[in-house]
Amino acid sequence: MTHFKSQVFLILDALPQGECIAYGELAKQAGFPGYARQIGQLMKNLPKDTKLPWHRVVNSQRRISFAENTDAYLRQKARLKQEGWVIVGNKLTVNEKSTRK
């Protein structure tokens, strides 16, 4: 499990600002295809003061997985908006900052 966590954290830490990754894709890149649920649990259990960009991990439909209007949902939505994402409901639609480049 330590190798799994370290691989996930390395990839997540290198994810550029303004980009997002799906749970399954993160698992695949870490060398653990099929471990999307474990990625979700890992993200859910990170300390609130973590420096890792956990907010950039979304589901495969580019949606925030937390229930709408929960504390975790609102924190993730706010952080994604700071990075330029337009969010309708719980779906990331476009990153305004990346379209300007």
MODELLER restraints for C-alpha pairs under 7 A, 6 or more apart:
rsr = mdl.restraints
at = mdl.atoms
rsr.add(forms.Gaussian(group=physical.xy_distance, feature=features.Distance(at['CA:7:A'], at['CA:30:A']), mean=5.20, stdev=0.5))
rsr.add(forms.Gaussian(group=physical.xy_distance, feature=features.Distance(at['CA:8:A'], at['CA:26:A']), mean=6.85, stdev=0.5))
rsr.add(forms.Gaussian(group=physical.xy_distance, feature=features.Distance(at['CA:8:A'], at['CA:30:A']), mean=5.46, stdev=0.5))
rsr.add(forms.Gaussian(group=physical.xy_distance, feature=features.Distance(at['CA:11:A'], at['CA:30:A']), mean=6.94, stdev=0.5))
rsr.add(forms.Gaussian(group=physical.xy_distance, feature=features.Distance(at['CA:12:A'], at['CA:52:A']), mean=6.90, stdev=0.5))
rsr.add(forms.Gaussian(group=physical.xy_distance, feature=features.Distance(at['CA:12:A'], at['CA:53:A']), mean=6.67, stdev=0.5))
rsr.add(forms.Gaussian(group=physical.xy_distance, feature=features.Distance(at['CA:13:A'], at['CA:52:A']), mean=5.72, stdev=0.5))
rsr.add(forms.Gaussian(group=physical.xy_distance, feature=features.Distance(at['CA:13:A'], at['CA:53:A']), mean=6.55, stdev=0.5))
rsr.add(forms.Gaussian(group=physical.xy_distance, feature=features.Distance(at['CA:17:A'], at['CA:83:A']), mean=6.58, stdev=0.5))
rsr.add(forms.Gaussian(group=physical.xy_distance, feature=features.Distance(at['CA:18:A'], at['CA:83:A']), mean=5.10, stdev=0.5))
rsr.add(forms.Gaussian(group=physical.xy_distance, feature=features.Distance(at['CA:18:A'], at['CA:84:A']), mean=6.58, stdev=0.5))
rsr.add(forms.Gaussian(group=physical.xy_distance, feature=features.Distance(at['CA:18:A'], at['CA:95:A']), mean=6.92, stdev=0.5))
rsr.add(forms.Gaussian(group=physical.xy_distance, feature=features.Distance(at['CA:19:A'], at['CA:56:A']), mean=6.70, stdev=0.5))
rsr.add(forms.Gaussian(group=physical.xy_distance, feature=features.Distance(at['CA:20:A'], at['CA:56:A']), mean=4.52, stdev=0.5))
rsr.add(forms.Gaussian(group=physical.xy_distance, feature=features.Distance(at['CA:20:A'], at['CA:57:A']), mean=5.77, stdev=0.5))
rsr.add(forms.Gaussian(group=physical.xy_distance, feature=features.Distance(at['CA:20:A'], at['CA:58:A']), mean=6.83, stdev=0.5))
rsr.add(forms.Gaussian(group=physical.xy_distance, feature=features.Distance(at['CA:21:A'], at['CA:56:A']), mean=6.26, stdev=0.5))
rsr.add(forms.Gaussian(group=physical.xy_distance, feature=features.Distance(at['CA:21:A'], at['CA:57:A']), mean=5.06, stdev=0.5))
rsr.add(forms.Gaussian(group=physical.xy_distance, feature=features.Distance(at['CA:21:A'], at['CA:58:A']), mean=6.16, stdev=0.5))
rsr.add(forms.Gaussian(group=physical.xy_distance, feature=features.Distance(at['CA:22:A'], at['CA:57:A']), mean=5.56, stdev=0.5))
rsr.add(forms.Gaussian(group=physical.xy_distance, feature=features.Distance(at['CA:22:A'], at['CA:58:A']), mean=4.92, stdev=0.5))
rsr.add(forms.Gaussian(group=physical.xy_distance, feature=features.Distance(at['CA:22:A'], at['CA:59:A']), mean=4.91, stdev=0.5))
rsr.add(forms.Gaussian(group=physical.xy_distance, feature=features.Distance(at['CA:22:A'], at['CA:60:A']), mean=5.13, stdev=0.5))
rsr.add(forms.Gaussian(group=physical.xy_distance, feature=features.Distance(at['CA:23:A'], at['CA:36:A']), mean=4.85, stdev=0.5))
rsr.add(forms.Gaussian(group=physical.xy_distance, feature=features.Distance(at['CA:23:A'], at['CA:39:A']), mean=5.92, stdev=0.5))
rsr.add(forms.Gaussian(group=physical.xy_distance, feature=features.Distance(at['CA:23:A'], at['CA:40:A']), mean=6.58, stdev=0.5))
rsr.add(forms.Gaussian(group=physical.xy_distance, feature=features.Distance(at['CA:23:A'], at['CA:57:A']), mean=6.15, stdev=0.5))
rsr.add(forms.Gaussian(group=physical.xy_distance, feature=features.Distance(at['CA:23:A'], at['CA:58:A']), mean=6.29, stdev=0.5))
rsr.add(forms.Gaussian(group=physical.xy_distance, feature=features.Distance(at['CA:23:A'], at['CA:59:A']), mean=5.84, stdev=0.5))
rsr.add(forms.Gaussian(group=physical.xy_distance, feature=features.Distance(at['CA:24:A'], at['CA:33:A']), mean=6.95, stdev=0.5))
rsr.add(forms.Gaussian(group=physical.xy_distance, feature=features.Distance(at['CA:24:A'], at['CA:34:A']), mean=6.64, stdev=0.5))
rsr.add(forms.Gaussian(group=physical.xy_distance, feature=features.Distance(at['CA:24:A'], at['CA:35:A']), mean=6.63, stdev=0.5))
rsr.add(forms.Gaussian(group=physical.xy_distance, feature=features.Distance(at['CA:24:A'], at['CA:36:A']), mean=4.32, stdev=0.5))
rsr.add(forms.Gaussian(group=physical.xy_distance, feature=features.Distance(at['CA:27:A'], at['CA:33:A']), mean=5.39, stdev=0.5))
rsr.add(forms.Gaussian(group=physical.xy_distance, feature=features.Distance(at['CA:27:A'], at['CA:34:A']), mean=6.91, stdev=0.5))
rsr.add(forms.Gaussian(group=physical.xy_distance, feature=features.Distance(at['CA:27:A'], at['CA:35:A']), mean=5.52, stdev=0.5))
rsr.add(forms.Gaussian(group=physical.xy_distance, feature=features.Distance(at['CA:27:A'], at['CA:36:A']), mean=5.77, stdev=0.5))
rsr.add(forms.Gaussian(group=physical.xy_distance, feature=features.Distance(at['CA:27:A'], at['CA:39:A']), mean=6.58, stdev=0.5))
rsr.add(forms.Gaussian(group=physical.xy_distance, feature=features.Distance(at['CA:43:A'], at['CA:54:A']), mean=6.19, stdev=0.5))
rsr.add(forms.Gaussian(group=physical.xy_distance, feature=features.Distance(at['CA:55:A'], at['CA:76:A']), mean=5.05, stdev=0.5))
rsr.add(forms.Gaussian(group=physical.xy_distance, feature=features.Distance(at['CA:55:A'], at['CA:79:A']), mean=6.67, stdev=0.5))
rsr.add(forms.Gaussian(group=physical.xy_distance, feature=features.Distance(at['CA:55:A'], at['CA:80:A']), mean=6.73, stdev=0.5))
rsr.add(forms.Gaussian(group=physical.xy_distance, feature=features.Distance(at['CA:58:A'], at['CA:64:A']), mean=5.31, stdev=0.5))
rsr.add(forms.Gaussian(group=physical.xy_distance, feature=features.Distance(at['CA:58:A'], at['CA:65:A']), mean=6.51, stdev=0.5))
rsr.add(forms.Gaussian(group=physical.xy_distance, feature=features.Distance(at['CA:59:A'], at['CA:65:A']), mean=6.31, stdev=0.5))
rsr.add(forms.Gaussian(group=physical.xy_distance, feature=features.Distance(at['CA:62:A'], at['CA:91:A']), mean=5.83, stdev=0.5))
rsr.add(forms.Gaussian(group=physical.xy_distance, feature=features.Distance(at['CA:62:A'], at['CA:92:A']), mean=5.64, stdev=0.5))
rsr.add(forms.Gaussian(group=physical.xy_distance, feature=features.Distance(at['CA:63:A'], at['CA:90:A']), mean=5.27, stdev=0.5))
rsr.add(forms.Gaussian(group=physical.xy_distance, feature=features.Distance(at['CA:63:A'], at['CA:91:A']), mean=4.22, stdev=0.5))
rsr.add(forms.Gaussian(group=physical.xy_distance, feature=features.Distance(at['CA:63:A'], at['CA:92:A']), mean=5.96, stdev=0.5))
rsr.add(forms.Gaussian(group=physical.xy_distance, feature=features.Distance(at['CA:64:A'], at['CA:73:A']), mean=6.99, stdev=0.5))
rsr.add(forms.Gaussian(group=physical.xy_distance, feature=features.Distance(at['CA:64:A'], at['CA:90:A']), mean=5.24, stdev=0.5))
rsr.add(forms.Gaussian(group=physical.xy_distance, feature=features.Distance(at['CA:64:A'], at['CA:91:A']), mean=6.46, stdev=0.5))
rsr.add(forms.Gaussian(group=physical.xy_distance, feature=features.Distance(at['CA:66:A'], at['CA:72:A']), mean=6.53, stdev=0.5))
rsr.add(forms.Gaussian(group=physical.xy_distance, feature=features.Distance(at['CA:66:A'], at['CA:73:A']), mean=5.11, stdev=0.5))
rsr.add(forms.Gaussian(group=physical.xy_distance, feature=features.Distance(at['CA:67:A'], at['CA:73:A']), mean=6.34, stdev=0.5))
rsr.add(forms.Gaussian(group=physical.xy_distance, feature=features.Distance(at['CA:68:A'], at['CA:90:A']), mean=6.91, stdev=0.5))
rsr.add(forms.Gaussian(group=physical.xy_distance, feature=features.Distance(at['CA:84:A'], at['CA:95:A']), mean=5.05, stdev=0.5))
rsr.add(forms.Gaussian(group=physical.xy_distance, feature=features.Distance(at['CA:84:A'], at['CA:96:A']), mean=5.13, stdev=0.5))
rsr.add(forms.Gaussian(group=physical.xy_distance, feature=features.Distance(at['CA:84:A'], at['CA:97:A']), mean=5.11, stdev=0.5))
rsr.add(forms.Gaussian(group=physical.xy_distance, feature=features.Distance(at['CA:85:A'], at['CA:92:A']), mean=6.38, stdev=0.5))
rsr.add(forms.Gaussian(group=physical.xy_distance, feature=features.Distance(at['CA:85:A'], at['CA:94:A']), mean=5.69, stdev=0.5))
rsr.add(forms.Gaussian(group=physical.xy_distance, feature=features.Distance(at['CA:85:A'], at['CA:95:A']), mean=4.16, stdev=0.5))
rsr.add(forms.Gaussian(group=physical.xy_distance, feature=features.Distance(at['CA:85:A'], at['CA:96:A']), mean=6.16, stdev=0.5))
rsr.add(forms.Gaussian(group=physical.xy_distance, feature=features.Distance(at['CA:86:A'], at['CA:92:A']), mean=5.93, stdev=0.5))
rsr.add(forms.Gaussian(group=physical.xy_distance, feature=features.Distance(at['CA:86:A'], at['CA:93:A']), mean=5.62, stdev=0.5))
rsr.add(forms.Gaussian(group=physical.xy_distance, feature=features.Distance(at['CA:86:A'], at['CA:94:A']), mean=5.47, stdev=0.5))
rsr.add(forms.Gaussian(group=physical.xy_distance, feature=features.Distance(at['CA:86:A'], at['CA:95:A']), mean=6.11, stdev=0.5))
rsr.add(forms.Gaussian(group=physical.xy_distance, feature=features.Distance(at['CA:87:A'], at['CA:93:A']), mean=5.83, stdev=0.5))
